[in-house]
Amino acid sequence: MSNIPISDFSPHLFWDVNPESLDMEKHKKYIIGRTLDYGLIKDWRLIKAHYGIETIAQVAMKIKDLSPKSRALISNLSGVPKEKFKCFITRQSAPQHWNF
């Protein structure tokens, strides 16, 4: 794992929290989830360099609200079947209004 400062990520990822209070290990589920769903390619490269595909996949499997596109990406890159992701098992009963 490399030591990447949180300030290297796109500011829009952490608009609702103080980015300086985030710890790359303690808050990895939050950081990985936000990056997979809303990050730019540079943000993806940062989490890939820091955590590695295997760790990203293990964490992503536990995120309930991961988007289908993000789930498909990490499933294909890691080789983990999409059925193993919590967001696949616990889908929302009512679809979101703004489904982009």
N, C-alpha and C positions, 0 to 999 in steps of 0.2 A: 504494500500500500504506500502510495505517495502522500506527502503532506500538502494538501491543496487547501488554500484559504477559501472560506465561504464567499469572500468578496469576488472571487474569480467567476462565480456563477452569474447568470443574467438576473438583474434586480427584480424582474417581474415574477420570478418563481416564489419569492418570499415576501410578497407585498404586505401580508397580514401579520408578520412577526418581525422582530428585530433580528436581522440576519447575523449580527455579531454575537447573539446569544446562542446560536446554533452550534452544536458540537457534531463533527462529522461521524463519530461513532455512536454517541448517545442518541442522536436524532436521525440515524440513517434511514429508517423506514419513511419518515417524513420527507427527507431530502430525495431519496430514490423515487418515491411516489410522485412528488412534484416534478421532478426532472423527466420522468417517463411520460407523464401526461402533458406537461406544459413547456418542457425545455427545448432549447435550440440544439442543433447538432454539436455545438461547442460544449454545451452542458452535458450532453450524453457522453462525449469523450472524457469529460472530467470525472464523471462517476465511474465510467469504465476503467479509467486509469487508477482511480482510488480504490474501488471495491472489487473489480473484476466481475466477469459475467456470472460466475457461479454464485457469488454472494448476492449480486443484484437479483438473480432469479430466486434465490432462497427468500429474500426479503419481499420481493414482488408477489410471491405466492401467498403471503400473509395479508396483503392489502385488499380489503373488501371492495373499495370503490375505484379500483384501477380501470381505466377505459379499455374497451375491447381492442382498440388499436395498439395500445401499449402492451396489453397481455399478449397479443399476437406477435409483436416484435420480440419481446423477451422470450416467449415460448420457442420461436423459430431459432433465435440465436443460441439459446441454452440447450435446446433439445428436450425441455421439460414439456410434457403434454399439457394442453390448455385446461384439461379437466382437473388438473392438480392445483389450479389457482383458485383461491378463495373467492375472487371476484367472479369466477365462472360458476361456482357452486351457489353463491348467495347473490344472485342477480336481484335488481330492484323489481318489486312487483308492479310498479307503475313507471313507465319510461319517463325520462327527464323531458322538460319542455323544449329546451334548446339542445337538440341532438345534432351536433355538427359532424 
